[in-house]
Amino acid sequence: MPVDLYYVPGSAPCRAVLLTARALNLNLNLKLVDLHHGEHLKPEYLKINPQHTVPTLVDDGYPIYESRAIITYLVNKYGKGSALYPEEPKARALVDQRLYFDIGTLYQRFSDYFYPQVFGNAPADKDKLAKVEDALQLLDTFLEGQKYVAGPNLTVADLSIIAGVSSFEASDIDFKKYANVKRWYETVKSTAPGYQEANEKGLDAFKALVNSILKK
Ligand SMILES: N[C@@H](CCC(=O)N[C@@H](CS)C(=O)NCC(=O)O)C(=O)O
């Protein structure tokens, strides 16, 4: 039974899933969703994901959405014993903490700051920018003396966070001024399996979309 992934190449949460699949050497059956034409709002799609988001994974008929739930599921199911999502409770708790920091703080604050400018024609809000900078400072602190965001090994937390932080490249946020973040970014780029194919390609599509909108 194939594992289907409903996705959009430019989407950061979709890129996190593609990176995880590559790290697990797992082939996904990719199904492009045309958000622009509202394919995600059609009854067939709402049946598998009422939240109408990408990514959505369908494994043997079982749908899972929310990228961080998908990537941890993939390691649980297809990467038994993998360091990508360690089983030891404390090590796992640290990975989970980073994933929740990502969804609730880091990527959330970036979305609050940047997407109204891109998709809502809103002016840049300096208070929102200060919150993003505060989150980047926290990430920098987490990375002090650590190779990866949850310790010495690459984990799904790195894959989720790099998919989001790489999207910052489309904005005016200079995340490379945080020395630990800059070093970590280069490390993950060069050590995450299939990084170029799984993240960089979609990131280029995202940047092109942002540029085309902001130039109008
Ligand atoms: N927290 C979700 C966010 C997913 C999300 O918002 N995806 C966007 C594309 S990047 C989407 O599907 N937007 C369409 C919609 O919400 O209707 C995840 O990580 O999967």
The ligand as an SDF file (V2000), in Angstrom:
LIG
                    3D

 20 19  0  0  0  0  0  0  0  0999 V2000
    0.4050   23.6350   11.4410 N   0  0  0  0  0  0  0  0  0  0  0  0
    0.1180   23.1140   10.1290 C   0  0  0  0  0  0  0  0  0  0  0  0
    0.1050   24.2600    9.1280 C   0  0  0  0  0  0  0  0  0  0  0  0
   -0.3170   23.8090    7.7700 C   0  0  0  0  0  0  0  0  0  0  0  0
   -0.6690   24.9850    6.8790 C   0  0  0  0  0  0  0  0  0  0  0  0
   -1.1370   26.0370    7.3500 O   0  0  0  0  0  0  0  0  0  0  0  0
   -0.4970   24.8120    5.5710 N   0  0  0  0  0  0  0  0  0  0  0  0
   -0.8430   25.8660    4.6370 C   0  0  0  0  0  0  0  0  0  0  0  0
    0.1530   25.8960    3.4990 C   0  0  0  0  0  0  0  0  0  0  0  0
    1.7740   26.2330    4.0830 S   0  0  0  0  0  0  0  0  0  0  0  0
   -2.2270   25.5480    4.0710 C   0  0  0  0  0  0  0  0  0  0  0  0
   -2.5290   24.4130    3.8230 O   0  0  0  0  0  0  0  0  0  0  0  0
   -3.0640   26.5610    3.8910 N   0  0  0  0  0  0  0  0  0  0  0  0
   -4.3710   26.3930    3.3380 C   0  0  0  0  0  0  0  0  0  0  0  0
   -5.4690   26.5130    4.3500 C   0  0  0  0  0  0  0  0  0  0  0  0
   -5.1820   26.6250    5.5670 O   0  0  0  0  0  0  0  0  0  0  0  0
   -6.6290   26.5140    3.9280 O   0  0  0  0  0  0  0  0  0  0  0  0
    1.1640   22.0610    9.7390 C   0  0  0  0  0  0  0  0  0  0  0  0
    2.3000   22.1760   10.2270 O   0  0  0  0  0  0  0  0  0  0  0  0
    0.8420   21.1300    8.9930 O   0  0  0  0  0  0  0  0  0  0  0  0
  1  2  1  0
  2  3  1  0
  2 18  1  0
  3  4  1  0
  4  5  1  0
  5  6  2  0
  5  7  1  0
  7  8  1  0
  8  9  1  0
  8 11  1  0
  9 10  1  0
 11 12  2  0
 11 13  1  0
 13 14  1  0
 14 15  1  0
 15 16  2  0
 15 17  1  0
 18 19  2  0
 18 20  1  0
M  END
$$$$
